[in-house]
Amino acid sequence: MQNRILLIEDDDELRSLLARYLSGQGLDVREAANGLDGLALAQDELVDLVVLDIMLPDINGLEVLRRLRGRTRLPVILLTARGEETDRIVGFEVGADDYIPKPCNPRELVARIQATLRRVAWDRETDIDDVQIVGDLRVEPDQRRVFQNGQPLDLTATEYEILQVLLSRIGSVVRKTDLMQWALGRRLTPHDRTLDMHVSNLRRKLDGGKLEGGEPSRIETVRGLGYSYRSPT
């Protein structure tokens, strides 16, 4: 069965080019030229992944992403203007899974899409039904939900994956290269801050947005190596 990709891009020429290339790689592509049409397609049709441009003529891509995250955990890859780091940071904060700068190489976009889809498919096949309790966290793999002190945490798919990897290795340092591969399904490359941004957002959610009394975060950064999860006492 073909994976279904929703491409939301207002540039007709670029959208047509990307749609033809993705279709040629065995993907079933739906197209939308603006944010509202894209939201309607995401709601009315079965879609496996969304490729979303930030600059749209009606509502911008970040607002589309916010609305999507209000009702779905569909993986979302942002198309961002080259050098617009602020958009990328906000995109990750809102719930994007990955980004690729424009003008983008269609081959790289396909590689990012396939890596994300492989990760999601692997997660569904390997999730177990046993509830996991770690300190104040309750993880329900069958529903891919996490509760902290009984309250649900609104985690993106990627944040969930990162947390699962860190929880499986409490007390040990998970190297950034390994965490990138296991949680995002692709290799870490120089100057790629995607993983750091996801970890920062996850840390903020786990710590309730702030740390009191100088208490260290439960996700510790081990400089030059990676990250380690510290279960709260």
Secondary structure, 3 states (H helix, E strand, C coil): CCCEEEEECCCHHHHHHHHHHHHHCCCEEEEECCHHHHHHHHHHCCCCEEEEECCCCCCCHHHHHHHHHCCCCCCEEEEEECCCHHHHHHHHHHCCCEEEEECCCHHHHHHHHHHHHHHHHHHHHHCCCCCEEECCEEEECCCCEEEECCEECCCCHHHHHHHHHHHCCCCCCEEHHHHHHHHHCCCCCCCCCHHHHHHHHHHHHHCCCCCCCCCCCCEEEECCCEEEECCCC
